[in-house]
Amino acid sequence: MENRFELEQPYLVFSLHDTLYGIEAKWVEEIFGLPELTPAIEAPPEIAGVFNLRGKILPVMDLAIRFGYRRHAYRTSDSVIVLTYEAMSWGIIVDRVCDLLALCATPIAPEIVGGRLENDRKRAISGVAHLGADLVMILDIAGLLEPRDITKLDSNEGQTDVELTHGESHPFDRQIDPQDREIFQRRRQQLRQTIARVEEEECLSLAAIELSGEYFGIDLRWVREFAKIGRVTPIPCCPEHIIGNTNLRGEIVTLVAIRGLLNLPLIESAAASHMVVVQVENWSAGIAVDAVLDTLEVSPKAIIPKTERTDDRGYTIGTVPDRGKLISLLDLPKIFQRGELIVDEEIC
């Protein structure tokens, strides 16, 4: 049986009390700023409350409380990560979402953590990964729920609200700056919007491609067509990432390679079998790719902005998870403007 810890997998990395944690991206549904929560009746102490997420009552776990930290007043900088596991959805409150990264984790061992982890955290942590000089504690989603049972808080689908049962100990009942309270309340109202309204929101249509074993998305508004690469004629006096010209049904298309721009391993141009013909303003070219995988619809809210750890020379705008894969979104206009992909025929 293959050990899942031996392979790189996509993890959403976030911080909590100055510690980095990671959870497999396949369990993550969406991420947003913490809204105002309604305290839940007879809930375990780590359940900070519930709120209406587009017609469904979603329980929210305060991960700090789950791990034995003292409860603190919530901040507008806090985020909620919505997880789905075995047909159950709930949110966890974290300090800050950091990045979506491919990590290779190793099983947690007593000699690694010693006695520093509280029992509640030990049950929820299954491994550890290295991220530069930092350690990322890998969460086990099943262990995160044990021995807790929050399923009864997720049984109010279809209701539009729940009864308010404010108590003095709940963070949202404490003194909160009026401007911060307004932000929490506005988020709550925005997240209550109906499903019909959500479907009307503009989504990004992407083409998913593969380059050197990594996955990238191209906005379909720039894509003219997908095609197999035929015979290629080299162009004199051009840099190596200008592969050459190819005849596409009577139209001469310049074939380009973008691996070098993205800090990917360079391969022989003949190894690429497909191209994505793109049109960006007045520029047109065929981008050589290993494979065209699929097309998908992505909500702009699902895009996780890139961070300083992203080594792509500024040619991507963020990352989205899709069925266990990390898809980096290409900034195609910038690639054409700064990537020296335009052939100057006068020089040639």
Sequence and secondary structure as in RCSB ss.txt:
>XXXX:A:sequence
MENRFELEQPYLVFSLHDTLYGIEAKWVEEIFGLPELTPAIEAPPEIAGVFNLRGKILPVMDLAIRFGYRRHAYR
TSDSVIVLTYEAMSWGIIVDRVCDLLALCATPIAPEIVGGRLENDRKRAISGVAHLGADLVMILDIAGLLEPRDI
TKLDSNEGQTDVELTHGESHPFDRQIDPQDREIFQRRRQQLRQTIARVEEEECLSLAAIELSGEYFGIDLRWVRE
FAKIGRVTPIPCCPEHIIGNTNLRGEIVTLVAIRGLLNLPLIESAAASHMVVVQVENWSAGIAVDAVLDTLEVSP
KAIIPKTERTDDRGYTIGTVPDRGKLISLLDLPKIFQRGELIVDEEIC
>XXXX:A:secstr
   GGGSEEEEEEEEETTEEEEEEGGGEEEEEE    B  TT  TTEEEEEEETTEEEEEEEHHHHTT       
TT EEEEEEETTEEEEEEESEEEEEEEEEEEE  HHHHTT S HHHHHHEEEEEEETTEEEEEE HHHHHTT   
GGGG  TT S       TTSGGGS   HHHHHHHHHHHHHHT  HHHHHHS  EEEEEEEETTEEEEEEGGGEEE
EEE   EE  TT  TTEEEEEEETTEEEEEE  TGGGT     GGG  EEEEEEETTEEEEEEESEEEEEEEE G
GG EE  TT  STT EEEEEEETTEEEEEE HHHHHHHTT S  TTT 
